[in-house]
Amino acid sequence: MTRTRLTALAATATLAATGGLITASPASAAVTCTSPVWKAQYFGNSTFSGTPKLTACDSAISENYGYGDPTGVTLPKDNFSVRWSLTRDFGSGGPFRLSAATQDGMRVYVDGVRKIDLWKNVSTTARKTVDLTVPAGKHTLRVDYVAWTGTANAAFTYAPRTEAAVDTVKPLAPTGLTAAYNRDTTKTTLRWAANKEMDLAGYRVYRRLSTTQWARAGGPSLLTSPSFVDTTPATGQTFLYEVRAVDKAGRESAGSPDATVATVDRTGPAAPTGLRVTSDAWWATLSWQAGADAAKYEVYAASAATGPFELLGTTTTTSYRTDAPMNTARYYRVRALDALGNPSAYATVTGDGVDRTPPKSPTSLGSVVGFGYTDVYWNQPDGFYEDFDNGGTYHVYRSTGKTLDPAALTRVTCAEESDETSTGGKCHDLGMPAGTYVTYAVAAVDPAGNESALSAPLVVRTGDRVAPGPVTGVKATPRTDGVLLSWAASTDDDVESYVVRNGTRQADGTIRWLGTSSCWEGTSDPLAVLCGDVPDGETYVYSVVARDRWGNALLPSDPKVTVVEATELDVRPSVTVTRDWDLGSMGYDSLIGGPGVKGPSINWRCDKTAECDTVAGYRVSRWNAATKAYEPLHAGLLPAETRAYTDTTAVRGTTYFYTLEAVRADGSVAGTHVWSCVLQDRV
């Protein structure tokens, strides 16, 4: 007879060993069995009635009583019964298999619901297997067994089904995850509560930053105990951990609640990438790409690949310039440091000291163009002074047309008048074509022969000795402030200005051109001038010629020049006023055209004391063509001490005529002055 049962019984059911049999004291006291151990109750009848003869804890139901009764309890050899029960947590639940083998009767219940029924007196062992799905959480199993007559045996097992095709239920996520970080070892100890799954295969630990995806931290094998020590990257960042359970079907649970670890930073930044060295005469410039977390960089150099390396300096930028021997190998290495001083690995590069770096391009090209020559000048580019002082120079190029043609460049041979200085240069070009467009560009050349990229192009119209063609569309329009002369723009591309002349036609038909032009330009229309002084009905001849920037222009007497003739308006007053002022000097403008003038003005003196003492005031009057009379511009007389007056009501584009009278107390006039003013409206 074999039997598998725990030998530790409750204090109320203490067993005593006597001659190989186990007996028990009365089992009226409660017995507690820790799940998942079965609680077994033994009855001396087949109806589970009355007080159990024994209550014990069994680790499994696997009994073979033969023709006798269970050891350790006095029961009849026939018609006795045993009830096993337990309550346990099934975790996430899932597919389970219940297996029963019995002689005689057995019934199996799950949460009080019968699942197996083998309830009959049999002469051989009866067997039954049931597959079912157990929900997640705690459930109670109960197995009722009866031995009626003959041989007695009982066996029952329950187990999860772990075939991947059958078990589709994920295990529950682990709980109780804690993380303890050791700043000295930079290791994190993780612990969590054991999972309740009966088909648990193990655990997986995951780690991530807050901005990255989860990654396995526990290696490829499953962890079989609820703890793990991780060597956390010592980067100063905060890491998150979670644990997932894996069942025997290979299904992985959701992650546990996260545990957070703030690490100490003992990790240097990534090594600089793309390190390169550029030689430039006596200098070497190192450059590289910035790495994340780099606060500064250390730059080292050595004359041999194996060192020793000397610290040249530190920089917070991604480049470093150092003096270096020409045409000599030199070995460099650069590493990054983070804000805490953690260093990266070194990046290395070798320089040969050969100057292959072209200088920068010259700037600010300009020109002075005359007939037969062009002076092109420029400013020295940044940093070229050392190269220039040691033999650097410039190359000047040109191509015909308004755009620089790289395929048709001509290297300019600069004449003796050319000059190169420490701030720039000038090329005196005598070989350019006349009367056309040429585009120049200048390059800087260092002592090693490295030539810069060409400067920004400069378009130049070269000089000639050809006067622009005759101006067309010349019109002369008489106005009350003079004669407005206008014309069409010249089609020549080198016109710098226009020259307007006026003259008088002689009796023989010839024109006598006046020595000084009496025409004035405005600001809004470059193709118009206003000519003349007081419009008094005189007739004049006008010509307009274009003058280019080289000083070429047609003479007004040239047959190709169009002349126009116009007679001024006669706006003079129809009333004659005698001028008899001899009291003192006068000052006034007879023609006003500039901006900012408030109006025609006059100032005077009264120096003859005897006569001036009789003057009670002054009167300024203006000719009104509509009323054909001089009308005062102010009420009453101006005070006797007045010596100036401005007509602020005058309107531009009009010629005005005025009288100034010195008036005695009795109303008589001591002196009269007459003057006129053309208030031009220049366009």
Protein Blocks (a to p, Z undefined) as FASTA:
>chain_A
ZZdddfbdcfklcccdeehiacdddfkbccddddfbdcddddfbfnogajdfbdcddfbd
cddekjaccehiacdfbhpaddddddddehjgpaddddddddfbdcddeehiafbdcddc
dfbdcdddddddddehjdddddddddfehcddddddddddfbfklmmcdcdddehiacdd
dfklopacddddddfbfkbgbdcdddddfkbccddfkbjbdcfbfcdddddddehpacdd
ddddddfkopacddddddddddddfbdcdddehiacddehjaccddddddehiabdcddd
dfbfnbpaddfbdcfbfbdcddddehiacddddddddfkopacdddddddehiafbdcdd
dehiacdddehiacddddddehilmmmmnopacdddddedjbdcfklcccddddfkbccd
fkbccdddfkbcehiacddddddddfkopacddddddddddddfbdcdddehiacdddfk
bccddddddfbfkbfbdcdddddddfkopacddfbdcbdcdfklmcbccedjddehiacd
dddddddfkopacdfklmklccdddddddfbdfbdcddfbfkbccdddfbdfbghiabdc
dddddfblmlmmmpgbdcdddddfklopacdfbecjddfkbcbdcdfkbcehiacddddd
dddfkopafbdcdddddddddZZ
